[in-house]
Amino acid sequence: MTASHESPLRTHMTALGWSPEQLIARINEVRRKRGASALHAKSAYKWVQGRQPSATTMGDIVAVLHLHRGLRVTPADLGWDGPGRRSHALDDPYNVTAGELLLASQGDDMKRRKFVLLTGSAVTACALDLLLPAAQNLRSALDGDRVSTSLLANIEASVRRSRELDDTEGSRPALVWAGGLWSTLGQVVTRCSYGDAEGRQLHRLYIEMSETYGWMLFDAAEHARAQRVYLTGLRVAREARSDPALHQATANLLASAAYQESWLGHHTEAGTLIAIASGRSDLSSRVLAVIAQRDITIAGRRGDVDGVKRATARAHEQLGDVSRGDPPWWSEWLTAAAVDGATGRAWLALSRPDDAASYLAQRANIATSAYPRDRLLALCDLAYARLQVSDPVAACEPLDQALDLTAIVDSPRVAGYLDDVIRQLRDTSCDHAKARDVLRKATVEHRRASGQGPLG
């Protein structure tokens, strides 16, 4: 931006002799007085380059200019009144408070809005803030309805049930219900009154629900919405009171967010998130094992052979250590076989199907009916590995079993993977009877799933 077309905000800053960092320091003084979290020291650079801040931050800037220049300016005076230029908390989750995000995510706004994927610091900034001392700005409503012990027990049961539904049926059937629970829980956090003990439990439950709902959105290929849910949970974690159970829930949310970023090919962001997840000293061994299990897949996707080996060793070591901490309920799914499955999946990503095969065969054989989506994914992995070593007949057995599970598991992520593996089998032009049977069965299942009815 040339001097003749300098932004109005830059003009005010020049008159005051301020750098962007000095402006932010003054804004944060204002925010502290009203109990809001501090903005990042570099936030002002994008404003002087023409980007519009959130409505709340606009108010802070106007207040600072009035205080230090004695001028009554409006957002319009600063060039922030153009049509379609208004910011929204969910569009910029870093530069707003947890309370603003909670309010923005209530109701149908999450469903109606069209979000774009975030990358770079827009994804990692909320997580990096967790490395700073807790802000503890999230408070209950003084005049709101009281959160009782029985209400908390019911919320806890509902959060657990939502995860169980996702594990047993896939993301799609319970997605609307889980979204409603997540939104309603946000209203309880912002509109009800509660003491410190109730607040710790309530905030921990919100973070657990954010991880579950975010994972369901990721599994349903709603990636941009999943990001907003994860980042809202991280903002709550930043401003909630410090608590070991909350720290464990936050680490799990970070690990799931990292897994999604890896799936999307955002390897730098995934690495940052997983490193922050494992950085706390008060995590139980099982939680550390969960993080390491996610890190196995992340390392494989970014092409890091040594990283896969280190993460696998760390996951098995932590899983075998029962002396450190009390494992949370949501970590019960992790087993040595699940770690091996992640290792096999990582070798597949590294184009080493021979190394993957033994891990994946063991995982597919041990995967239980309690987690049918996980078993379906393991079977797809095994079939894919066998196709990669040019053994289409051997791939037919796991594919046949996987097709049986599609009647009970509705997971767009895994269904897309299964379709890709079936397509690869078809491309081999294998004329074996097993291959013909599997391809015929796949056609029937596809018609059933799409509501077309049986073949005439």
Summary of the structure (lengths in Angstrom):
residues: 456
radius of gyration: 24.7
end to end distance: 66.9
largest distance: 84.5
contacts: 1540
relative contact order: 0.07
helix: 68%
strand: 0%
